[in-house]
Amino acid sequence: MAATPEERIADLGLTIPEVVPPVASYAPTVRSGDHVYVAGQLPFVDGALPVTGRVGGGVTAEVARDMAARCALNGIAAVRAEIGDLSKVVRVVKLTGFVASTPDFTGQPGVINGASDLIGRVFGDAGVHARSAVGAVSLPLDAPVEVEMIVEVR
């Protein structure tokens, strides 16, 4: 496995995107002491949502899982913009994922695994985190998923 989180991202065939400007009145990240709190990230790709709708309706769990991974990548980009170098990440402490889903859909944890698995691949042991996966009636801009993180840094 590559030495740095940035190299691991490249090894996965991914690139760290530009941080998407907030869609409302908030900051993408806030650093408080040794922690960076990452605002909820939507699965933007080049400034647009590639998929909209609810999981269990027009969006499959597999597509939503991929979108959750994109949310995590966008969160990683926000962390890097805050601290400059992802090697300064000591630990991903907490990840919270929200899944816009139909009332009968109960696979939110599997969807959010897309984000958790990417975090693990990028940060290794430092990427093992506590987590919540929450169903929601709707999310901003009709996104199927949203992910927020708390990261400890040095």
N, CA, C and O atoms as a GROMACS GRO file, in nm:
protein
  616
    1MET      N    1   0.085  -0.118   0.000
    1MET     CA    2   0.000   0.000   0.000
    1MET      C    3   0.090   0.125   0.000
    1MET      O    4   0.196   0.125   0.062
    2ALA      N    5   0.046   0.227  -0.068
    2ALA     CA    6   0.123   0.350  -0.080
    2ALA      C    7   0.144   0.416   0.056
    2ALA      O    8   0.070   0.389   0.152
    3ALA      N    9   0.244   0.501   0.063
    3ALA     CA   10   0.286   0.559   0.191
    3ALA      C   11   0.193   0.669   0.242
    3ALA      O   12   0.171   0.678   0.362
    4THR      N   13   0.139   0.752   0.154
    4THR     CA   14   0.058   0.864   0.202
    4THR      C   15  -0.087   0.848   0.158
    4THR      O   16  -0.116   0.776   0.064
    5PRO      N   17  -0.178   0.916   0.228
    5PRO     CA   18  -0.318   0.910   0.184
    5PRO      C   19  -0.335   0.960   0.041
    5PRO      O   20  -0.414   0.903  -0.034
    6GLU      N   21  -0.263   1.064   0.002
    6GLU     CA   22  -0.274   1.115  -0.135
    6GLU      C   23  -0.232   1.008  -0.237
    6GLU      O   24  -0.295   0.994  -0.341
    7GLU      N   25  -0.124   0.932  -0.205
    7GLU     CA   26  -0.080   0.825  -0.294
    7GLU      C   27  -0.182   0.711  -0.298
    7GLU      O   28  -0.203   0.651  -0.404
    8ARG      N   29  -0.243   0.682  -0.186
    8ARG     CA   30  -0.345   0.577  -0.183
    8ARG      C   31  -0.466   0.617  -0.269
    8ARG      O   32  -0.524   0.534  -0.339
    9ILE      N   33  -0.502   0.744  -0.264
    9ILE     CA   34  -0.612   0.794  -0.347
    9ILE      C   35  -0.578   0.775  -0.494
    9ILE      O   36  -0.660   0.729  -0.573
   10ALA      N   37  -0.455   0.812  -0.532
   10ALA     CA   38  -0.411   0.794  -0.671
   10ALA      C   39  -0.410   0.646  -0.710
   10ALA      O   40  -0.449   0.611  -0.821
   11ASP      N   41  -0.365   0.558  -0.618
   11ASP     CA   42  -0.363   0.415  -0.645
   11ASP      C   43  -0.503   0.359  -0.669
   11ASP      O   44  -0.520   0.260  -0.740
   12LEU      N   45  -0.604   0.424  -0.610
   12LEU     CA   46  -0.743   0.384  -0.632
   12LEU      C   47  -0.800   0.438  -0.763
   12LEU      O   48  -0.915   0.412  -0.798
   13GLY      N   49  -0.718   0.514  -0.835
   13GLY     CA   50  -0.764   0.573  -0.962
   13GLY      C   51  -0.848   0.697  -0.942
   13GLY      O   52  -0.921   0.738  -1.032
   14LEU      N   53  -0.838   0.757  -0.823
   14LEU     CA   54  -0.918   0.876  -0.792
   14LEU      C   55  -0.829   0.999  -0.786
   14LEU      O   56  -0.707   0.989  -0.770
   15THR      N   57  -0.891   1.114  -0.797
   15THR     CA   58  -0.822   1.240  -0.774
   15THR      C   59  -0.902   1.319  -0.671
   15THR      O   60  -1.025   1.308  -0.664
   16ILE      N   61  -0.832   1.396  -0.593
   16ILE     CA   62  -0.899   1.478  -0.492
   16ILE      C   63  -0.962   1.597  -0.563
   16ILE      O   64  -0.893   1.675  -0.628
   17PRO      N   65  -1.093   1.612  -0.550
   17PRO     CA   66  -1.161   1.720  -0.621
   17PRO      C   67  -1.142   1.855  -0.552
   17PRO      O   68  -1.093   1.862  -0.439
   18GLU      N   69  -1.182   1.959  -0.621
   18GLU     CA   70  -1.188   2.091  -0.560
   18GLU      C   71  -1.302   2.090  -0.458
   18GLU      O   72  -1.401   2.018  -0.475
   19VAL      N   73  -1.288   2.168  -0.354
   19VAL     CA   74  -1.393   2.177  -0.253
   19VAL      C   75  -1.510   2.255  -0.312
   19VAL      O   76  -1.493   2.365  -0.365
   20VAL      N   77  -1.629   2.197  -0.301
   20VAL     CA   78  -1.750   2.261  -0.353
   20VAL      C   79  -1.788   2.374  -0.258
   20VAL      O   80  -1.794   2.353  -0.136
   21PRO      N   81  -1.814   2.492  -0.310
   21PRO     CA   82  -1.857   2.601  -0.222
   21PRO      C   83  -1.988   2.563  -0.151
   21PRO      O   84  -2.071   2.494  -0.209
   22PRO      N   85  -2.005   2.609  -0.027
   22PRO     CA   86  -2.127   2.577   0.047
   22PRO      C   87  -2.253   2.622  -0.028
   22PRO      O   88  -2.254   2.724  -0.097
   23VAL      N   89  -2.359   2.541  -0.014
   23VAL     CA   90  -2.486   2.574  -0.079
   23VAL      C   91  -2.577   2.654   0.014
   23VAL      O   92  -2.690   2.686  -0.024
   24ALA      N   93  -2.529   2.686   0.134
   24ALA     CA   94  -2.606   2.765   0.230
   24ALA      C   95  -2.508   2.839   0.321
   24ALA      O   96  -2.392   2.857   0.285
   25SER      N   97  -2.553   2.882   0.437
   25SER     CA   98  -2.470   2.962   0.529
   25SER      C   99  -2.393   2.875   0.626
   25SER      O  100  -2.437   2.853   0.739
   26TYR      N  101  -2.278   2.823   0.583
   26TYR     CA  102  -2.191   2.743   0.669
   26TYR      C  103  -2.052   2.736   0.607
   26TYR      O  104  -2.033   2.774   0.492
   27ALA      N  105  -1.957   2.687   0.684
   27ALA     CA  106  -1.820   2.666   0.636
   27ALA      C  107  -1.804   2.517   0.603
   27ALA      O  108  -1.862   2.433   0.672
   28PRO      N  109  -1.726   2.483   0.500
   28PRO     CA  110  -1.704   2.341   0.468
   28PRO      C  111  -1.637   2.265   0.582
   28PRO      O  112  -1.665   2.147   0.603
   29THR      N  113  -1.549   2.333   0.656
   29THR     CA  114  -1.482   2.272   0.770
   29THR      C  115  -1.466   2.376   0.881
   29THR      O  116  -1.463   2.496   0.856
   30VAL      N  117  -1.455   2.326   1.002
   30VAL     CA  118  -1.418   2.409   1.116
   30VAL      C  119  -1.314   2.330   1.195
   30VAL      O  120  -1.336   2.215   1.232
   31ARG      N  121  -1.200   2.394   1.220
   31ARG     CA  122  -1.099   2.331   1.304
   31ARG      C  123  -1.112   2.385   1.445
   31ARG      O  124  -1.118   2.506   1.466
   32SER      N  125  -1.115   2.293   1.541
   32SER     CA  126  -1.119   2.328   1.682
   32SER      C  127  -1.015   2.242   1.751
   32SER      O  128  -1.035   2.122   1.768
   33GLY      N  129  -0.905   2.303   1.791
   33GLY     CA  130  -0.797   2.226   1.852
   33GLY      C  131  -0.742   2.125   1.753
   33GLY      O  132  -0.700   2.160   1.643
   34ASP      N  133  -0.741   1.999   1.794
   34ASP     CA  134  -0.686   1.892   1.711
   34ASP      C  135  -0.792   1.822   1.625
   34ASP      O  136  -0.767   1.714   1.572
   35HIS      N  137  -0.910   1.883   1.613
   35HIS     CA  138  -1.016   1.818   1.536
   35HIS      C  139  -1.065   1.908   1.423
   35HIS      O  140  -1.076   2.030   1.438
   36VAL      N  141  -1.095   1.844   1.312
   36VAL     CA  142  -1.157   1.913   1.199
   36VAL      C  143  -1.297   1.854   1.183
   36VAL      O  144  -1.313   1.733   1.167
   37TYR      N  145  -1.396   1.940   1.189
   37TYR     CA  146  -1.535   1.900   1.171
   37TYR      C  147  -1.573   1.933   1.027
   37TYR      O  148  -1.567   2.049   0.985
   38VAL      N  149  -1.611   1.832   0.953
   38VAL     CA  150  -1.643   1.848   0.812
   38VAL      C  151  -1.794   1.855   0.797
   38VAL      O  152  -1.866   1.764   0.839
   39ALA      N  153  -1.842   1.963   0.736
   39ALA     CA  154  -1.985   1.979   0.710
   39ALA      C  155  -2.034   1.866   0.620
   39ALA      O  156  -1.955   1.802   0.550
   40GLY      N  157  -2.164   1.843   0.623
   40GLY     CA  158  -2.222   1.740   0.537
   40GLY      C  159  -2.183   1.760   0.392
   40GLY      O  160  -2.199   1.869   0.336
   41GLN      N  161  -2.131   1.654   0.332
   41GLN     CA  162  -2.086   1.658   0.193
   41GLN      C  163  -2.184   1.581   0.105
   41GLN      O  164  -2.221   1.468   0.136
   42LEU      N  165  -2.224   1.645  -0.003
   42LEU     CA  166  -2.309   1.579  -0.102
   42LEU      C  167  -2.219   1.516  -0.208
   42LEU      O  168  -2.100   1.549  -0.214
   43PRO      N  169  -2.272   1.426  -0.290
   43PRO     CA  170  -2.188   1.356  -0.388
   43PRO      C  171  -2.164   1.435  -0.518
   43PRO      O  172  -2.183   1.383  -0.627
   44PHE      N  173  -2.123   1.561  -0.503
   44PHE     CA  174  -2.096   1.643  -0.621
   44PHE      C  175  -1.980   1.587  -0.702
   44PHE      O  176  -1.880   1.541  -0.647
   45VAL      N  177  -1.996   1.591  -0.833
   45VAL     CA  178  -1.889   1.560  -0.928
   45VAL      C  179  -1.885   1.677  -1.024
   45VAL      O  180  -1.982   1.704  -1.095
   46ASP      N  181  -1.772   1.746  -1.027
   46ASP     CA  182  -1.757   1.864  -1.112
   46ASP      C  183  -1.870   1.964  -1.090
   46ASP      O  184  -1.922   2.022  -1.185
   47GLY      N  185  -1.908   1.984  -0.964
   47GLY     CA  186  -2.007   2.085  -0.929
   47GLY      C  187  -2.152   2.048  -0.950
   47GLY      O  188  -2.241   2.131  -0.931
   48ALA      N  189  -2.179   1.924  -0.988
   48ALA     CA  190  -2.317   1.880  -1.012
   48ALA      C  191  -2.343   1.746  -0.943
   48ALA      O  192  -2.251   1.669  -0.918
   49LEU      N  193  -2.469   1.721  -0.912
   49LEU     CA  194  -2.508   1.592  -0.856
   49LEU      C  195  -2.536   1.496  -0.972
   49LEU      O  196  -2.626   1.521  -1.051
   50PRO      N  197  -2.460   1.386  -0.983
   50PRO     CA  198  -2.483   1.292  -1.092
   50PRO      C  199  -2.609   1.209  -1.076
   50PRO      O  200  -2.660   1.154  -1.172
   51VAL      N  201  -2.660   1.201  -0.952
   51VAL     CA  202  -2.778   1.121  -0.921
   51VAL      C  203  -2.862   1.198  -0.820
   51VAL      O  204  -2.808   1.259  -0.728
   52THR      N  205  -2.992   1.196  -0.838
   52THR     CA  206  -3.083   1.253  -0.739
   52THR      C  207  -3.195   1.153  -0.711
   52THR      O  208  -3.217   1.060  -0.789
   53GLY      N  209  -3.263   1.174  -0.601
   53GLY     CA  210  -3.376   1.087  -0.567
   53GLY      C  211  -3.352   1.007  -0.441
   53GLY      O  212  -3.252   1.024  -0.372
   54ARG      N  213  -3.447   0.918  -0.412
   54ARG     CA  214  -3.441   0.839  -0.290
   54ARG      C  215  -3.402   0.695  -0.317
   54ARG      O  216  -3.440   0.635  -0.418
   55VAL      N  217  -3.325   0.641  -0.224
   55VAL     CA  218  -3.284   0.501  -0.232
   55VAL      C  219  -3.406   0.414  -0.198
   55VAL      O  220  -3.478   0.442  -0.102
   56GLY      N  221  -3.426   0.312  -0.277
   56GLY     CA  222  -3.545   0.230  -0.263
   56GLY      C  223  -3.655   0.276  -0.357
   56GLY      O  224  -3.755   0.208  -0.377
   57GLY      N  225  -3.634   0.394  -0.415
   57GLY     CA  226  -3.725   0.448  -0.517
   57GLY      C  227  -3.651   0.444  -0.649
   57GLY      O  228  -3.629   0.337  -0.705
   58GLY      N  229  -3.613   0.560  -0.699
   58GLY     CA  230  -3.544   0.567  -0.827
   58GLY      C  231  -3.394   0.543  -0.821
   58GLY      O  232  -3.330   0.533  -0.925
   59VAL      N  233  -3.337   0.533  -0.700
   59VAL     CA  234  -3.193   0.514  -0.685
   59VAL      C  235  -3.169   0.378  -0.620
   59VAL      O  236  -3.228   0.347  -0.516
   60THR      N  237  -3.082   0.297  -0.681
   60THR     CA  238  -3.051   0.166  -0.624
   60THR      C  239  -2.952   0.182  -0.508
   60THR      O  240  -2.880   0.281  -0.499
   61ALA      N  241  -2.948   0.082  -0.422
   61ALA     CA  242  -2.854   0.082  -0.311
   61ALA      C  243  -2.710   0.083  -0.362
   61ALA      O  244  -2.623   0.145  -0.302
   62GLU      N  245  -2.684   0.015  -0.473
   62GLU     CA  246  -2.548   0.009  -0.528
   62GLU      C  247  -2.502   0.146  -0.578
   62GLU      O  248  -2.389   0.187  -0.554
   63VAL      N  249  -2.591   0.216  -0.647
   63VAL     CA  250  -2.557   0.351  -0.694
   63VAL      C  251  -2.538   0.444  -0.575
   63VAL      O  252  -2.445   0.524  -0.573
   64ALA      N  253  -2.625   0.433  -0.475
   64ALA     CA  254  -2.614   0.517  -0.355
   64ALA      C  255  -2.483   0.490  -0.281
   64ALA      O  256  -2.422   0.581  -0.226
   65ARG      N  257  -2.440   0.364  -0.280
   65ARG     CA  258  -2.312   0.328  -0.216
   65ARG      C  259  -2.198   0.401  -0.286
   65ARG      O  260  -2.109   0.455  -0.220
   66ASP      N  261  -2.200   0.403  -0.417
   66ASP     CA  262  -2.098   0.476  -0.493
   66ASP      C  263  -2.105   0.626  -0.462
   66ASP      O  264  -2.002   0.693  -0.452
   67MET      N  265  -2.226   0.678  -0.449
   67MET     CA  266  -2.242   0.820  -0.417
   67MET      C  267  -2.192   0.851  -0.275
   67MET      O  268  -2.140   0.959  -0.250
   68ALA      N  269  -2.208   0.756  -0.183
   68ALA     CA  270  -2.155   0.775  -0.048
   68ALA      C  271  -2.003   0.781  -0.050
   68ALA      O  272  -1.942   0.860   0.022
   69ALA      N  273  -1.941   0.698  -0.135
   69ALA     CA  274  -1.795   0.705  -0.150
   69ALA      C  275  -1.755   0.841  -0.205
   69ALA      O  276  -1.654   0.897  -0.163
   70ARG      N  277  -1.833   0.895  -0.297
   70ARG     CA  278  -1.802   1.027  -0.351
   70ARG      C  279  -1.816   1.134  -0.243
   70ARG      O  280  -1.735   1.227  -0.237
   71CYS      N  281  -1.917   1.122  -0.158
   71CYS     CA  282  -1.930   1.214  -0.045
   71CYS      C  283  -1.805   1.211   0.041
   71CYS      O  284  -1.754   1.315   0.081
   72ALA      N  285  -1.755   1.091   0.069
   72ALA     CA  286  -1.634   1.077   0.151
   72ALA      C  287  -1.514   1.141   0.082
   72ALA      O  288  -1.434   1.208   0.148
   73LEU      N  289  -1.501   1.121  -0.049
   73LEU     CA  290  -1.391   1.183  -0.122
   73LEU      C  291  -1.401   1.335  -0.115
   73LEU      O  292  -1.299   1.403  -0.100
   74ASN      N  293  -1.521   1.388  -0.126
   74ASN     CA  294  -1.540   1.532  -0.112
   74ASN      C  295  -1.506   1.579   0.029
   74ASN      O  296  -1.451   1.688   0.047
   75GLY      N  297  -1.537   1.497   0.129
   75GLY     CA  298  -1.499   1.529   0.266
   75GLY      C  299  -1.348   1.528   0.285
   75GLY      O  300  -1.293   1.614   0.354
   76ILE      N  301  -1.283   1.432   0.224
   76ILE     CA  302  -1.136   1.426   0.228
   76ILE      C  303  -1.077   1.552   0.165
   76ILE      O  304  -0.980   1.608   0.217
   77ALA      N  305  -1.136   1.596   0.055
   77ALA     CA  306  -1.090   1.720  -0.010
   77ALA      C  307  -1.104   1.839   0.083
   77ALA      O  308  -1.016   1.925   0.089
   78ALA      N  309  -1.214   1.844   0.157
   78ALA     CA  310  -1.236   1.954   0.250
   78ALA      C  311  -1.134   1.951   0.363
   78ALA      O  312  -1.084   2.055   0.405
   79VAL      N  313  -1.101   1.831   0.412
   79VAL     CA  314  -1.000   1.819   0.517
   79VAL      C  315  -0.865   1.866   0.463
   79VAL      O  316  -0.795   1.943   0.530
   80ARG      N  317  -0.829   1.822   0.345
   80ARG     CA  318  -0.700   1.864   0.288
   80ARG      C  319  -0.695   2.014   0.270
   80ARG      O  320  -0.591   2.076   0.295
   81ALA      N  321  -0.804   2.075   0.226
   81ALA     CA  322  -0.806   2.221   0.210
   81ALA      C  323  -0.785   2.290   0.345
   81ALA      O  324  -0.727   2.399   0.351
   82GLU      N  325  -0.831   2.229   0.452
   82GLU     CA  326  -0.816   2.286   0.587
   82GLU      C  327  -0.674   2.269   0.642
   82GLU      O  328  -0.619   2.362   0.701
   83ILE      N  329  -0.614   2.150   0.622
   83ILE     CA  330  -0.485   2.121   0.688
   83ILE      C  331  -0.367   2.113   0.592
   83ILE      O  332  -0.252   2.109   0.637
   84GLY      N  333  -0.392   2.109   0.462
   84GLY     CA  334  -0.284   2.112   0.364
   84GLY      C  335  -0.224   1.979   0.325
   84GLY      O  336  -0.181   1.964   0.211
   85ASP      N  337  -0.220   1.884   0.414
   85ASP     CA  338  -0.152   1.756   0.388
   85ASP      C  339  -0.227   1.646   0.464
   85ASP      O  340  -0.238   1.651   0.586
   86LEU      N  341  -0.278   1.549   0.392
   86LEU     CA  342  -0.358   1.444   0.455
   86LEU      C  343  -0.275   1.354   0.547
   86LEU      O  344  -0.332   1.279   0.626
   87SER      N  345  -0.143   1.360   0.538
   87SER     CA  346  -0.059   1.283   0.630
   87SER      C  347  -0.069   1.336   0.772
   87SER      O  348  -0.025   1.269   0.866
   88LYS      N  349  -0.128   1.454   0.790
   88LYS     CA  350  -0.148   1.510   0.924
   88LYS      C  351  -0.271   1.451   0.993
   88LYS      O  352  -0.295   1.478   1.110
   89VAL      N  353  -0.349   1.369   0.921
   89VAL     CA  354  -0.466   1.305   0.983
   89VAL      C  355  -0.417   1.195   1.077
   89VAL      O  356  -0.349   1.102   1.036
   90VAL      N  357  -0.453   1.209   1.205
   90VAL     CA  358  -0.419   1.109   1.306
   90VAL      C  359  -0.523   0.998   1.304
   90VAL      O  360  -0.490   0.880   1.314
   91ARG      N  361  -0.650   1.038   1.291
   91ARG     CA  362  -0.759   0.941   1.294
   91ARG      C  363  -0.887   1.003   1.241
   91ARG      O  364  -0.917   1.119   1.269
   92VAL      N  365  -0.962   0.926   1.166
   92VAL     CA  366  -1.099   0.963   1.135
   92VAL      C  367  -1.180   0.912   1.254
   92VAL      O  368  -1.192   0.791   1.274
   93VAL      N  369  -1.235   1.004   1.331
   93VAL     CA  370  -1.300   0.970   1.457
   93VAL      C  371  -1.443   0.924   1.436
   93VAL      O  372  -1.485   0.822   1.491
   94LYS      N  373  -1.518   0.999   1.356
   94LYS     CA  374  -1.662   0.972   1.341
   94LYS      C  375  -1.707   1.007   1.201
   94LYS      O  376  -1.665   1.107   1.144
   95LEU      N  377  -1.793   0.925   1.148
   95LEU     CA  378  -1.856   0.949   1.019
   95LEU      C  379  -2.006   0.934   1.040
   95LEU      O  380  -2.051   0.836   1.101
   96THR      N  381  -2.082   1.029   0.991
   96THR     CA  382  -2.228   1.018   0.995
   96THR      C  383  -2.279   1.026   0.852
   96THR      O  384  -2.248   1.119   0.778
   97GLY      N  385  -2.358   0.927   0.815
   97GLY     CA  386  -2.414   0.923   0.680
   97GLY      C  387  -2.564   0.930   0.684
   97GLY      O  388  -2.629   0.866   0.767
   98PHE      N  389  -2.619   1.009   0.595
   98PHE     CA  390  -2.763   1.024   0.581
   98PHE      C  391  -2.804   0.970   0.445
   98PHE      O  392  -2.740   1.000   0.344
   99VAL      N  393  -2.908   0.891   0.442
   99VAL     CA  394  -2.955   0.829   0.318
   99VAL      C  395  -3.100   0.869   0.296
   99VAL      O  396  -3.187   0.834   0.375
  100ALA      N  397  -3.126   0.943   0.189
  100ALA     CA  398  -3.264   0.974   0.152
  100ALA      C  399  -3.324   0.845   0.099
  100ALA      O  400  -3.280   0.792  -0.003
  101SER      N  401  -3.423   0.794   0.170
  101SER     CA  402  -3.474   0.663   0.134
  101SER      C  403  -3.624   0.653   0.151
  101SER      O  404  -3.686   0.731   0.223
  102THR      N  405  -3.681   0.556   0.082
  102THR     CA  406  -3.823   0.529   0.094
  102THR      C  407  -3.850   0.468   0.231
  102THR      O  408  -3.758   0.414   0.293
  103PRO      N  409  -3.974   0.476   0.280
  103PRO     CA  410  -4.004   0.426   0.415
  103PRO      C  411  -3.971   0.278   0.436
  103PRO      O  412  -3.941   0.236   0.548
  104ASP      N  413  -3.975   0.198   0.329
  104ASP     CA  414  -3.949   0.055   0.345
  104ASP      C  415  -3.803   0.016   0.326
  104ASP      O  416  -3.768  -0.100   0.343
  105PHE      N  417  -3.718   0.111   0.291
  105PHE     CA  418  -3.576   0.080   0.271
  105PHE      C  419  -3.505   0.080   0.406
  105PHE      O  420  -3.514   0.176   0.481
  106THR      N  421  -3.433  -0.030   0.436
  106THR     CA  422  -3.364  -0.041   0.565
  106THR      C  423  -3.215  -0.071   0.548
  106THR      O  424  -3.148  -0.111   0.643
  107GLY      N  425  -3.163  -0.051   0.428
  107GLY     CA  426  -3.023  -0.083   0.401
  107GLY      C  427  -2.927   0.035   0.412
  107GLY      O  428  -2.824   0.037   0.346
  108GLN      N  429  -2.961   0.133   0.496
  108GLN     CA  430  -2.875   0.251   0.511
  108GLN      C  431  -2.731   0.215   0.548
  108GLN      O  432  -2.638   0.275   0.493
  109PRO      N  433  -2.707   0.120   0.640
  109PRO     CA  434  -2.568   0.087   0.673
  109PRO      C  435  -2.487   0.038   0.552
  109PRO      O  436  -2.370   0.073   0.538
  110GLY      N  437  -2.548  -0.042   0.467
  110GLY     CA  438  -2.479  -0.089   0.347
  110GLY      C  439  -2.445   0.023   0.252
  110GLY      O  440  -2.339   0.022   0.189
  111VAL      N  441  -2.535   0.120   0.240
  111VAL     CA  442  -2.508   0.236   0.154
  111VAL      C  443  -2.390   0.315   0.209
  111VAL      O  444  -2.299   0.350   0.134
  112ILE      N  445  -2.390   0.342   0.338
  112ILE     CA  446  -2.285   0.423   0.398
  112ILE      C  447  -2.152   0.348   0.405
  112ILE      O  448  -2.047   0.409   0.424
  113ASN      N  449  -2.156   0.216   0.388
  113ASN     CA  450  -2.030   0.141   0.376
  113ASN      C  451  -1.945   0.195   0.260
  113ASN      O  452  -1.823   0.185   0.263
  114GLY      N  453  -2.009   0.252   0.159
  114GLY     CA  454  -1.932   0.311   0.049
  114GLY      C  455  -1.836   0.417   0.100
  114GLY      O  456  -1.721   0.423   0.057
  115ALA      N  457  -1.883   0.501   0.191
  115ALA     CA  458  -1.799   0.605   0.250
  115ALA      C  459  -1.696   0.544   0.345
  115ALA      O  460  -1.578   0.576   0.338
  116SER      N  461  -1.742   0.456   0.433
  116SER     CA  462  -1.652   0.395   0.531
  116SER      C  463  -1.540   0.317   0.464
  116SER      O  464  -1.424   0.324   0.506
  117ASP      N  465  -1.573   0.242   0.361
  117ASP     CA  466  -1.472   0.161   0.293
  117ASP      C  467  -1.367   0.250   0.226
  117ASP      O  468  -1.248   0.218   0.229
  118LEU      N  469  -1.410   0.360   0.164
  118LEU     CA  470  -1.313   0.450   0.102
  118LEU      C  471  -1.222   0.512   0.208
  118LEU      O  472  -1.101   0.520   0.189
  119ILE      N  473  -1.280   0.556   0.319
  119ILE     CA  474  -1.201   0.614   0.427
  119ILE      C  475  -1.096   0.513   0.475
  119ILE      O  476  -0.981   0.549   0.498
  120GLY      N  477  -1.135   0.389   0.489
  120GLY     CA  478  -1.043   0.284   0.531
  120GLY      C  479  -0.930   0.261   0.432
  120GLY      O  480  -0.815   0.244   0.471
  121ARG      N  481  -0.963   0.262   0.304
  121ARG     CA  482  -0.859   0.243   0.201
  121ARG      C  483  -0.761   0.359   0.198
  121ARG      O  484  -0.642   0.340   0.175
  122VAL      N  485  -0.812   0.479   0.221
  122VAL     CA  486  -0.726   0.598   0.214
  122VAL      C  487  -0.640   0.613   0.339
  122VAL      O  488  -0.522   0.647   0.328
  123PHE      N  489  -0.696   0.589   0.457
  123PHE     CA  490  -0.625   0.618   0.581
  123PHE      C  491  -0.578   0.494   0.657
  123PHE      O  492  -0.514   0.508   0.762
  124GLY      N  493  -0.609   0.373   0.608
  124GLY     CA  494  -0.564   0.252   0.676
  124GLY      C  495  -0.622   0.244   0.816
  124GLY      O  496  -0.740   0.273   0.837
  125ASP      N  497  -0.540   0.205   0.914
  125ASP     CA  498  -0.587   0.191   1.052
  125ASP      C  499  -0.640   0.323   1.107
  125ASP      O  500  -0.731   0.322   1.190
  126ALA      N  501  -0.586   0.436   1.063
  126ALA     CA  502  -0.633   0.567   1.109
  126ALA      C  503  -0.773   0.597   1.056
  126ALA      O  504  -0.837   0.691   1.102
  127GLY      N  505  -0.819   0.519   0.961
  127GLY     CA  506  -0.952   0.539   0.904
  127GLY      C  507  -1.062   0.460   0.971
  127GLY      O  508  -1.178   0.473   0.934
  128VAL      N  509  -1.028   0.378   1.071
  128VAL     CA  510  -1.130   0.301   1.144
  128VAL      C  511  -1.203   0.398   1.235
  128VAL      O  512  -1.141   0.462   1.321
  129HIS      N  513  -1.334   0.411   1.218
  129HIS     CA  514  -1.410   0.518   1.282
  129HIS      C  515  -1.541   0.467   1.342
  129HIS      O  516  -1.592   0.361   1.305
  130ALA      N  517  -1.594   0.547   1.433
  130ALA     CA  518  -1.731   0.527   1.481
  130ALA      C  519  -1.823   0.580   1.372
  130ALA      O  520  -1.782   0.663   1.290
  131ARG      N  521  -1.949   0.533   1.370
  131ARG     CA  522  -2.035   0.572   1.259
  131ARG      C  523  -2.182   0.562   1.292
  131ARG      O  524  -2.224   0.482   1.375
  132SER      N  525  -2.260   0.647   1.226
  132SER     CA  526  -2.405   0.636   1.225
  132SER      C  527  -2.450   0.638   1.080
  132SER      O  528  -2.390   0.706   0.997
  133ALA      N  529  -2.554   0.562   1.049
  133ALA     CA  530  -2.616   0.561   0.916
  133ALA      C  531  -2.765   0.585   0.937
  133ALA      O  532  -2.835   0.501   0.994
  134VAL      N  533  -2.812   0.699   0.890
  134VAL     CA  534  -2.946   0.746   0.923
  134VAL      C  535  -3.031   0.759   0.797
  134VAL      O  536  -2.985   0.814   0.696
  135GLY      N  537  -3.153   0.709   0.801
  135GLY     CA  538  -3.247   0.730   0.692
  135GLY      C  539  -3.312   0.866   0.704
  135GLY      O  540  -3.339   0.914   0.814
  136ALA      N  541  -3.337   0.929   0.588
  136ALA     CA  542  -3.400   1.061   0.586
  136ALA      C  543  -3.506   1.063   0.476
  136ALA      O  544  -3.494   0.993   0.376
  137VAL      N  545  -3.607   1.146   0.496
  137VAL     CA  546  -3.711   1.161   0.395
  137VAL      C  547  -3.655   1.228   0.271
  137VAL      O  548  -3.684   1.187   0.158
  138SER      N  549  -3.574   1.332   0.292
  138SER     CA  550  -3.510   1.401   0.180
  138SER      C  551  -3.383   1.467   0.228
  138SER      O  552  -3.365   1.488   0.348
  139LEU      N  553  -3.296   1.500   0.134
  139LEU     CA  554  -3.170   1.568   0.163
  139LEU      C  555  -3.157   1.689   0.071
  139LEU      O  556  -3.230   1.699  -0.028
  140PRO      N  557  -3.067   1.782   0.101
  140PRO     CA  558  -3.053   1.901   0.018
  140PRO      C  559  -3.034   1.868  -0.130
  140PRO      O  560  -2.965   1.773  -0.166
  141LEU      N  561  -3.097   1.947  -0.213
  141LEU     CA  562  -3.088   1.936  -0.360
  141LEU      C  563  -3.132   1.800  -0.412
  141LEU      O  564  -3.096   1.763  -0.524
  142ASP      N  565  -3.210   1.725  -0.334
  142ASP     CA  566  -3.260   1.593  -0.371
  142ASP      C  567  -3.147   1.490  -0.384
  142ASP      O  568  -3.160   1.391  -0.456
  143ALA      N  569  -3.035   1.515  -0.311
  143ALA     CA  570  -2.924   1.419  -0.312
  143ALA      C  571  -2.968   1.290  -0.244
  143ALA      O  572  -3.046   1.294  -0.149
  144PRO      N  573  -2.918   1.175  -0.290
  144PRO     CA  574  -2.953   1.049  -0.226
  144PRO      C  575  -2.876   1.023  -0.097
  144PRO      O  576  -2.923   0.947  -0.011
  145VAL      N  577  -2.758   1.084  -0.081
  145VAL     CA  578  -2.676   1.063   0.038
  145VAL      C  579  -2.604   1.191   0.076
  145VAL      O  580  -2.583   1.281  -0.006
  146GLU      N  581  -2.566   1.198   0.204
  146GLU     CA  582  -2.485   1.307   0.257
  146GLU      C  583  -2.399   1.247   0.368
  146GLU      O  584  -2.446   1.165   0.446
  147VAL      N  585  -2.273   1.289   0.375
  147VAL     CA  586  -2.180   1.235   0.473
  147VAL      C  587  -2.106   1.348   0.541
  147VAL      O  588  -2.060   1.441   0.475
  148GLU      N  589  -2.095   1.340   0.674
  148GLU     CA  590  -2.014   1.435   0.750
  148GLU      C  591  -1.911   1.357   0.831
  148GLU      O  592  -1.931   1.239   0.861
  149MET      N  593  -1.800   1.424   0.867
  149MET     CA  594  -1.691   1.356   0.938
  149MET      C  595  -1.633   1.444   1.047
  149MET      O  596  -1.641   1.566   1.042
  150ILE      N  597  -1.573   1.377   1.144
  150ILE     CA  598  -1.488   1.443   1.242
  150ILE      C  599  -1.353   1.374   1.233
  150ILE      O  600  -1.343   1.251   1.242
  151VAL      N  601  -1.248   1.456   1.214
  151VAL     CA  602  -1.114   1.402   1.193
  151VAL      C  603  -1.017   1.462   1.295
  151VAL      O  604  -1.015   1.584   1.314
  152GLU      N  605  -0.938   1.378   1.359
  152GLU     CA  606  -0.832   1.426   1.448
  152GLU      C  607  -0.706   1.450   1.365
  152GLU      O  608  -0.667   1.365   1.284
  153VAL      N  609  -0.642   1.563   1.387
  153VAL     CA  610  -0.522   1.598   1.310
  153VAL      C  611  -0.409   1.640   1.404
  153VAL      O  612  -0.432   1.671   1.521
  154ARG      N  613  -0.289   1.639   1.351
  154ARG     CA  614  -0.174   1.688   1.429
  154ARG      C  615  -0.125   1.819   1.372
  154ARG      O  616  -0.030   1.877   1.424
   0.00000   0.00000   0.00000
